[in-house]
Amino acid sequence: MNADGTDRPGTAPIRGLDTGRPHSARVWNYWLGGKDHYRADRLLGDKVAKLVPGIVDSARADRAFLNRSVRYLGGKPGIRQYLDIGTGLPTMDNTHEVAQRVAPESRIVYVDNDPMVLAHARALLRSTPEGATDYLDADLRDPEKILEMAAKTLDLSRPVALMLLAVTHLITDDEEAYGIVRRLMEALPSGSHLVLAHACTDAEPTRTAVSAYNDSGIPTKIKARDQSGIARFFDGLELVEPGVVSCPKWRPDPSIWAVPGDVMTFCGVARKL
């Protein structure tokens, strides 16, 4: 990606791309060690990381949780359909890559509303021949549109994993945030799962990180919630052990090293009965 927002020399700029202001998906990509970000994104990323050194570890722990949760869902629960909303920019081990390693026939729909994400997703999110991968240009605040469009790729009469990783904290109104998740889960059948990761105020540095992020001038603000507030997203669902915990502590892979410490992002997986 060139600095003017083009994919390569001689192409037209990506419509709607504002490279002069930081964007949450590009800042996240920077923290993950990706390549798809601009100076404004790096400046904000460095500013927040300087104030809160653990923010990069938190971003990477969220990504590792995605990997473990999808491997879990593709195993005994047998999930073969994924609706990943707020997917962000493609990096390594995207949802479809993990899911289709477990079961090549898996079908994945990604949803985001950033033009840079759109351009990269359509170019890079390639499916196996047995499965399917699609990308929707839509906003989490419009669940009806998402469900209508996702139904073109997913069979919504069969279980779906709804992936909401580091996106619900972008909905700052509590009732709106909980209502959106409830509406999406209501549309999915028994056996579906909610996979959610969210900035948590129970981790000491979170308030500083959120304040620095929100005061940076970025148009999309964040509202961190405490552990009980995050658990509320799973109301009416059956939480998978170990419940709502800091991301590194959700079913960590076997290791000879010490138990991982808490990060600012908490997470959980739950089944719809």
C-alpha positions, 0 to 999 in steps of 0.5 A: 500500500502506497502512502497516497492510499493506492495499492500500487503505482498508477492505481486510483486512491481507495475511495473514502480512505483518510490517511491523515487521521488514525483509524482503530483498525490500522493502529491495531494492525501496527501493534500486531506488527503488520504493514498496513498503517500510516504515519497518523496511525503509528504516532497514535500507536506509539503514544498509547504504547508509551503511556501503557507498555502492555497495550501491544501485549494485549493486542497480541493476546487478543489475536492468540485468543482468536486462534485458540477459540476457533480451534476449539470451536472447530473441534468437539463443538463442530462449528463450520460457519463463522461471522467475524464482525469488526475483523480489522486488517488481515494479518496472520492466522485470520479466522478462515485460515484457522477454521479451514485448517481444522475443517476445510469446508468451513464458511466464513463471513468477515464484516468491517466498514473501513475502505482500507480493510475492504481493499485488503480483505478482498485481495487476501482473504482467500478460501479453500476450494471446499469452503467459502470466504466473503467480506461485507462492507457493513457496520456493527450498528446495523445488525439487520443488514449484516444478517441479511447479507451474511445469509448469502454465504452462511446457512443461518438455520445451522450453528454459527460462531459470532466473532466479536473481538475488540469491537464491542468496546467501540459501542460506548452506549451500554444498552446499544452495545448489549442490544446489538449482541442480543439481536445478532444472537437471537437470529442464530440457532441453538448450538451457535456460539458467541466469541467476544474479547473486550477492553477490561477496566479490571486490568490496572493500565486499561483506564490510562490506555483508554483515556490516551486513545480517546483523547488522541482525536481519533473519531472512534472512541472506546469504552472499557467495561469491567469483568461483570459488564463484559460477562453481561454480553453472554447473558442467556448463554452457556459460558464455556470454561473458564468463563470470562477471563484475561485473554492469555488465560482462556484455555492456554496452549500447553507450555513449560513456561509460567502461567501467563499474566493478565492483559487489558483485554478479557474474553469468553466463549459461550454456547446458545442452548 
